[in-house]
Amino acid sequence: MNNLLENKRIILGVTGSIACYKAADLASKLTQAGAEVDVILTKAAAQFVSPLTFQSVTGRKAFTEDDLWGNQGHVQHIGLGQHADLLVVAPITANTMAALAHGTANNLLTVTALAASCPLLIAPAMDGGMFTHTATQANLKTLEDRGAVVVGPEAGHLASGLRALGRMSEPGTILGHIHQLLGREGGLKGKKVIITAGATQEPLDPVRYLTNRSSGKQGYALAQAAVDQGAEVILISGQTALTPPTGVQYVETRTAEQMLTAVLKHLPGRDALLMAAAVADFRPAEVAEKKIKKGKKAPQLPLTRTADILLEVAKHKDKPQAVIGFAAESEDLIANAEKKLKAKKLEMIVANDISTSDAGFGVDTNRVTLLFPDGRKEELPFSTKADVAAAVIEHLAGILRK
């Protein structure tokens, strides 16, 4: 399956800040995602975290100032810079930011930055007043004007004890921006995609509601995979505990009616819709204004059908070029999915087998079969929801190319 970071060569520059400990976590996350991470520590950074820490999490040599004048001498920075897919400096201090802005090359990191032709992403970290200083802001603007992507900083408690703008963004946030940056030239560049995810909640009374076991994990994985391929993504989500991927436009909904309204509102101008949300088929016919009290007899709760979002989209004048549905089934998987594929006029449906404990709701793995209008079927191997998402998005790109 397509993995955006697999075998990508990323230089991680680490400068002298207490936030260096976060850089070790970032290096670990990048490595686990499949990237080849070459860490360059400035002399000050090595006072906070040792090169051995980074070598332990990346499995690769971590470079220091000694390597500028080591066995490879002046060519070390050329080899690093010219073969990199991305240069990340996290944390970057006000001093190193100034050096990059003015083209200073007085250590291995800054000279490598001058030799590199790849994109630059920086995550500032500094104490109170330093980030907002006019000199720092001028340097920041210079770097942004050259195309650098700036992540953070955040406001919060700083090493000095002050509370101010200057905390380095969390590694997960930086990783999200790296995905967005490396994916911007992908197969869905310029395409506008709506993805729905999560469960709806249909209220019974002020404290209770009907819902289902959907965690939203598959829909959120689809949103990340679409971002990785350069798409402009609107994520319309039911209630979940998940954090939306970096770069998506997030629209929160609760009921099936709210999700339908949001989908139809954002439909004009979209190239594709992927309906991965587990939308309730029924809702209470009436919502009690006050909490339903426990009595001797269980209350009778008549239900009524909710709107079928995909059917509404099928007859909408702004129907996208590609509409992909999901069918979560516990029996007759293929037969039920084929009915939905035809009835809702879909370009593809993802038939999701939820009859086993290792697939479907609430877990990180899935068993799915892809069905197409011409009768083709493609059973994907048992895999993670991220891999399923990558396969679905790859098919989406193919559909849109046609």
C-alpha positions as CSV (number, residue, x, y, z in Angstrom):
1,M,0.0,0.0,0.0
2,N,1.1,3.6,-0.6
3,N,2.9,5.1,2.4
4,L,3.8,8.7,2.0
5,L,6.8,8.7,4.3
6,E,8.2,5.3,3.2
7,N,11.9,5.7,2.2
8,K,11.6,9.5,2.3
9,R,15.0,11.1,3.3
10,I,14.3,13.7,6.0
11,I,17.0,15.8,7.7
12,L,15.9,16.8,11.2
13,G,17.9,19.8,12.4
14,V,17.9,20.2,16.2
15,T,19.0,23.4,17.8
16,G,19.6,24.5,21.4
17,S,16.3,24.5,23.3
18,I,14.8,22.6,26.2
19,A,12.3,21.4,23.5
20,C,15.0,19.1,22.2
21,Y,13.3,16.2,24.0
22,K,10.3,16.6,21.7
23,A,12.6,16.4,18.7
24,A,13.6,12.9,19.8
25,D,9.9,11.9,19.8
26,L,9.5,13.4,16.4
27,A,12.5,11.5,15.1
28,S,11.0,8.3,16.4
29,K,7.6,8.9,14.9
30,L,9.2,9.7,11.5
31,T,11.2,6.5,11.6
32,Q,8.3,4.4,12.6
33,A,6.4,5.9,9.6
34,G,9.1,4.5,7.3
35,A,11.3,7.6,6.8
36,E,15.1,7.6,6.7
37,V,15.9,10.3,9.3
38,D,19.3,12.0,9.4
39,V,19.6,14.2,12.5
40,I,22.0,17.1,12.8
41,L,22.5,18.6,16.2
42,T,24.0,22.0,16.8
43,K,26.6,22.3,19.6
44,A,24.0,23.8,21.9
45,A,21.5,21.1,21.1
46,A,24.0,18.4,22.1
47,Q,24.1,20.0,25.6
48,F,20.4,19.1,26.0
49,V,20.1,15.7,24.3
50,S,23.0,13.4,23.2
51,P,23.5,12.1,19.7
52,L,23.1,8.5,21.0
53,T,19.4,9.3,21.9
54,F,18.7,10.1,18.2
55,Q,20.8,7.2,16.9
56,S,18.8,4.9,19.2
57,V,15.4,5.9,17.8
58,T,16.4,6.3,14.1
59,G,18.9,3.5,13.7
60,R,21.2,6.0,11.8
61,K,24.1,8.1,12.8
62,A,23.3,11.5,14.3
63,F,25.6,14.3,13.1
64,T,27.2,16.9,15.2
65,E,29.6,19.8,14.7
66,D,32.6,17.4,14.8
67,D,31.3,15.9,11.5
68,L,31.7,19.2,9.7
69,W,35.4,18.7,10.0
70,G,35.4,14.9,10.1
71,N,36.7,12.3,7.6
72,Q,34.4,13.6,4.9
73,G,35.3,17.2,5.6
74,H,33.4,19.8,3.6
75,V,31.4,17.4,1.5
76,Q,29.4,16.0,4.4
77,H,26.7,18.8,4.1
78,I,26.5,18.3,0.3
79,G,25.7,14.6,0.6
80,L,23.1,15.4,3.3
81,G,21.5,18.4,1.6
82,Q,21.3,17.3,-2.0
83,H,19.7,13.9,-1.3
84,A,17.0,15.1,1.2
85,D,13.3,15.2,0.5
86,L,12.6,17.5,3.3
87,L,14.6,19.6,5.9
88,V,12.9,20.0,9.2
89,V,14.3,22.2,12.0
90,A,12.5,21.4,15.2
91,P,13.1,23.1,17.5
92,I,14.5,26.1,15.8
93,T,15.8,28.9,18.0
94,A,15.7,32.6,17.3
95,N,19.5,32.4,16.5
96,T,19.2,29.6,14.0
97,M,16.1,31.3,12.4
98,A,18.2,34.4,11.9
99,A,21.1,32.4,10.4
100,L,18.8,30.7,7.9
101,A,17.1,34.0,7.0
102,H,20.5,35.7,6.3
103,G,22.2,32.8,4.7
104,T,24.8,32.4,7.5
105,A,26.7,29.1,7.2
106,N,28.7,28.7,10.4
107,N,27.8,25.2,11.5
108,L,26.9,21.9,9.9
109,L,23.1,22.5,10.1
110,T,23.2,25.9,8.5
111,V,25.7,25.0,5.8
112,T,23.5,21.9,5.0
113,A,20.5,24.1,4.7
114,L,22.2,26.2,2.1
115,A,23.2,23.1,0.2
116,A,19.6,21.7,0.3
117,S,17.1,22.2,-2.5
118,C,14.2,20.5,-0.7
119,P,11.3,22.1,1.1
120,L,11.9,23.6,4.6
121,L,9.7,23.2,7.6
122,I,10.5,24.9,10.9
123,A,9.0,24.7,14.4
124,P,10.1,27.7,16.5
125,A,10.8,27.3,20.3
126,M,12.0,30.2,22.4
127,D,11.3,32.1,25.6
128,G,9.0,35.0,26.4
129,G,9.2,38.0,24.1
130,M,11.7,36.5,21.7
131,F,9.3,35.2,19.2
132,T,7.2,38.4,19.0
133,H,10.3,40.6,18.8
134,T,10.4,42.6,15.6
135,A,13.7,41.1,14.5
136,T,12.5,37.5,14.9
137,Q,9.3,38.4,13.1
138,A,11.2,39.9,10.2
139,N,13.4,36.8,9.9
140,L,10.3,34.6,10.0
141,K,8.7,36.6,7.2
142,T,11.8,36.3,5.1
143,L,11.8,32.5,5.5
144,E,8.0,32.3,4.8
145,D,8.5,34.5,1.7
146,R,11.0,31.9,0.4
147,G,8.5,29.1,0.9
148,A,9.3,27.8,4.4
149,V,6.4,26.2,6.3
150,V,6.2,27.4,9.9
151,V,4.5,25.2,12.5
152,G,3.7,27.0,15.8
153,P,4.8,28.1,18.3
154,E,2.1,27.6,20.9
155,A,1.3,29.7,23.9
156,G,1.9,28.1,27.3
157,H,4.3,27.6,30.2
158,L,7.9,28.3,29.2
159,A,11.2,27.2,30.7
160,S,11.7,30.6,32.4
161,G,8.4,30.2,34.2
162,L,6.6,32.7,32.0
163,R,3.4,32.0,30.1
164,A,3.8,33.3,26.6
165,L,3.9,32.4,22.9
166,G,7.0,30.2,22.4
167,R,6.3,26.6,23.1
168,M,7.3,24.2,20.3
169,S,4.3,22.4,18.7
170,E,3.8,18.8,19.7
171,P,5.5,16.1,17.5
172,G,2.2,14.8,16.3
173,T,1.2,18.3,15.1
174,I,4.5,18.7,13.3
175,L,4.1,15.2,11.7
176,G,0.7,16.2,10.4
177,H,2.2,19.3,8.7
178,I,5.0,17.1,7.2
179,H,2.3,14.8,5.7
180,Q,0.5,17.8,4.2
181,L,3.8,19.3,2.8
182,L,5.1,16.1,1.3
183,G,1.7,15.1,-0.2
184,R,0.9,18.4,-1.9
185,E,2.0,17.1,-5.3
186,G,0.2,13.8,-5.0
187,G,-2.4,12.1,-7.3
188,L,-5.3,14.2,-6.0
189,K,-3.6,17.6,-6.3
190,G,-6.2,20.2,-7.0
191,K,-9.1,17.8,-6.2
192,K,-11.8,18.7,-3.7
193,V,-13.1,15.8,-1.6
194,I,-15.7,15.4,1.1
195,I,-15.3,12.6,3.6
196,T,-17.8,11.6,6.3
197,A,-16.7,9.7,9.4
198,G,-17.9,8.5,12.8
199,A,-21.3,7.7,14.3
200,T,-24.4,9.9,14.5
201,Q,-26.3,10.4,17.7
202,E,-30.1,10.5,17.7
203,P,-31.5,12.0,20.9
204,L,-34.1,10.3,23.0
205,D,-34.3,12.9,25.7
206,P,-32.0,15.5,27.1
207,V,-29.5,12.8,28.5
208,R,-29.9,9.8,26.2
209,Y,-29.4,9.0,22.5
210,L,-29.3,6.2,20.0
211,T,-25.9,5.6,18.3
212,N,-23.7,2.8,17.1
213,R,-20.2,1.5,17.8
214,S,-18.4,3.4,15.0
215,S,-15.1,5.0,16.2
216,G,-14.5,7.0,13.1
217,K,-11.1,5.5,12.6
218,Q,-11.7,4.4,9.0
219,G,-13.1,7.7,7.9
220,Y,-10.3,9.7,9.6
221,A,-7.7,7.3,7.9
222,L,-9.4,8.1,4.6
223,A,-9.0,11.9,5.3
224,Q,-5.3,11.4,6.1
225,A,-4.8,9.4,3.0
226,A,-6.5,12.0,0.8
227,V,-4.3,14.8,2.4
228,D,-1.3,12.6,1.6
229,Q,-2.3,12.6,-2.0
230,G,-2.7,16.4,-2.2
231,A,-6.5,16.7,-1.9
232,E,-8.4,19.6,-0.4
233,V,-10.4,17.7,2.2
234,I,-13.6,18.6,4.1
235,L,-14.1,16.1,6.9
236,I,-17.7,16.0,8.1
237,S,-17.6,14.0,11.3
238,G,-20.0,12.6,13.9
239,Q,-18.9,12.4,17.5
240,T,-15.5,10.7,18.0
241,A,-12.5,10.9,20.3
242,L,-10.2,11.4,17.3
243,T,-8.2,14.4,16.3
244,P,-8.8,15.5,12.7
245,P,-5.8,15.2,10.4
246,T,-3.7,18.4,9.8
247,G,-4.9,20.3,6.7
248,V,-8.5,19.2,6.6
249,Q,-11.5,21.6,6.9
250,Y,-13.4,20.0,9.9
251,V,-17.1,20.1,10.2
252,E,-18.6,18.6,13.4
253,T,-22.1,17.2,13.3
254,R,-24.2,15.1,15.7
255,T,-27.4,13.8,14.1
256,A,-28.1,12.2,10.7
257,E,-30.1,15.3,9.8
258,Q,-27.1,17.6,10.6
259,M,-24.8,15.4,8.6
260,L,-27.1,15.4,5.6
261,T,-27.3,19.2,5.8
262,A,-23.6,19.6,6.0
263,V,-22.9,17.2,3.1
264,L,-25.4,19.0,0.8
265,K,-24.1,22.4,1.9
266,H,-20.5,21.6,0.9
267,L,-21.4,19.5,-2.2
268,P,-21.2,22.2,-4.9
269,G,-17.8,22.2,-6.6
270,R,-16.6,19.0,-5.0
271,D,-14.9,16.2,-7.1
272,A,-15.7,13.3,-4.8
273,L,-17.7,12.2,-1.8
274,L,-16.7,9.3,0.4
275,M,-19.4,8.3,2.9
276,A,-17.6,6.4,5.6
277,A,-19.8,7.6,8.4
278,A,-22.0,5.1,10.2
279,V,-25.2,7.1,9.9
280,A,-28.2,5.9,11.9
281,D,-31.0,4.4,9.9
282,F,-33.6,5.2,12.6
283,R,-34.3,7.9,15.1
284,P,-36.9,8.4,17.8
285,A,-40.1,9.7,16.3
286,E,-40.3,12.2,19.1
287,V,-37.7,13.6,21.5
288,A,-38.8,13.9,25.1
289,E,-38.3,17.4,26.5
290,K,-37.4,16.0,29.9
291,K,-35.5,13.0,31.0
292,I,-37.6,9.8,30.7
293,K,-38.1,8.4,34.2
294,K,-37.8,4.8,35.1
295,G,-41.2,3.3,35.7
296,K,-42.7,-0.1,36.4
297,K,-43.0,-0.7,32.7
298,A,-40.4,0.0,30.0
299,P,-41.5,3.0,27.8
300,Q,-42.5,2.4,24.2
301,L,-40.2,4.3,21.9
302,P,-41.5,4.5,18.3
303,L,-38.9,5.1,15.7
304,T,-38.9,6.7,12.3
305,R,-36.4,6.5,9.4
306,T,-33.6,9.0,8.9
307,A,-32.8,10.4,5.5
308,D,-30.5,8.3,3.3
309,I,-27.7,10.7,2.6
310,L,-26.3,8.8,-0.4
311,L,-29.8,8.6,-2.0
312,E,-30.2,12.3,-1.5
313,V,-26.8,12.9,-3.1
314,A,-27.6,10.6,-6.1
315,K,-30.5,12.9,-7.1
316,H,-28.7,16.2,-6.3
317,K,-27.8,18.5,-9.2
318,D,-24.3,19.0,-7.7
319,K,-23.5,15.3,-7.4
320,P,-19.7,14.9,-7.6
321,Q,-17.9,13.0,-10.3
322,A,-17.1,10.2,-7.9
323,V,-19.3,9.0,-5.0
324,I,-18.0,6.1,-2.9
325,G,-20.0,4.4,-0.2
326,F,-19.3,2.0,2.6
327,A,-21.4,-1.0,3.6
328,A,-20.8,-2.4,7.1
329,E,-22.5,-5.8,7.1
330,S,-22.6,-8.8,9.5
331,E,-24.1,-11.2,7.0
332,D,-24.5,-11.5,3.2
333,L,-21.7,-9.0,2.8
334,I,-21.3,-9.0,-1.0
335,A,-25.0,-9.3,-1.8
336,N,-26.0,-6.5,0.4
337,A,-23.2,-4.3,-0.8
338,E,-24.1,-4.9,-4.5
339,K,-27.7,-3.8,-3.8
340,K,-26.4,-0.5,-2.2
341,L,-23.9,0.0,-5.1
342,K,-26.7,-0.1,-7.7
343,A,-29.5,1.6,-5.7
344,K,-27.3,4.6,-4.8
345,K,-25.5,4.9,-8.2
346,L,-22.0,4.7,-6.7
347,E,-18.7,4.6,-8.5
348,M,-17.4,2.1,-5.8
349,I,-18.6,0.6,-2.6
350,V,-16.4,-0.7,0.2
351,A,-18.0,-3.8,1.7
352,N,-16.8,-4.0,5.3
353,D,-17.1,-7.3,7.1
354,I,-17.9,-6.6,10.8
355,S,-18.6,-10.2,11.8
356,T,-15.2,-10.7,13.4
357,S,-13.7,-9.0,16.4
358,D,-10.5,-8.0,14.5
359,A,-12.3,-5.9,11.9
360,G,-14.9,-3.1,11.7
361,F,-15.9,-0.9,14.6
362,G,-13.4,0.3,17.3
363,V,-10.3,-1.6,16.1
364,D,-7.3,-0.5,13.9
365,T,-7.7,-3.3,11.3
366,N,-10.3,-4.1,8.7
367,R,-11.5,-6.7,6.2
368,V,-13.0,-5.2,3.1
369,T,-13.9,-6.0,-0.5
370,L,-14.2,-3.2,-3.1
371,L,-17.1,-3.5,-5.6
372,F,-17.5,-1.6,-8.9
373,P,-20.5,-1.0,-11.2
374,D,-19.0,-3.2,-13.9
375,G,-19.1,-6.3,-11.6
376,R,-15.5,-6.2,-10.6
377,K,-14.6,-7.2,-7.1
378,E,-11.3,-6.7,-5.3
379,E,-10.8,-8.3,-1.9
380,L,-8.1,-6.5,0.0
381,P,-5.9,-8.5,2.4
382,F,-6.6,-8.2,6.1
383,S,-4.8,-5.0,6.9
384,T,-4.7,-1.8,8.9
385,K,-7.4,0.9,8.3
386,A,-4.6,3.2,7.1
387,D,-3.7,0.6,4.4
388,V,-7.4,0.2,3.5
389,A,-7.7,4.0,3.2
390,A,-4.6,4.2,1.0
391,A,-6.0,1.6,-1.4
392,V,-9.4,3.3,-1.5
393,I,-7.8,6.7,-2.2
394,E,-5.7,5.2,-4.9
395,H,-8.8,3.9,-6.6
396,L,-10.4,7.3,-6.2
397,A,-7.5,8.9,-8.0
398,G,-7.9,6.5,-10.8
399,I,-11.7,7.1,-11.1
400,L,-11.1,10.9,-11.2
401,R,-8.4,10.5,-13.9
402,K,-11.0,8.7,-16.1
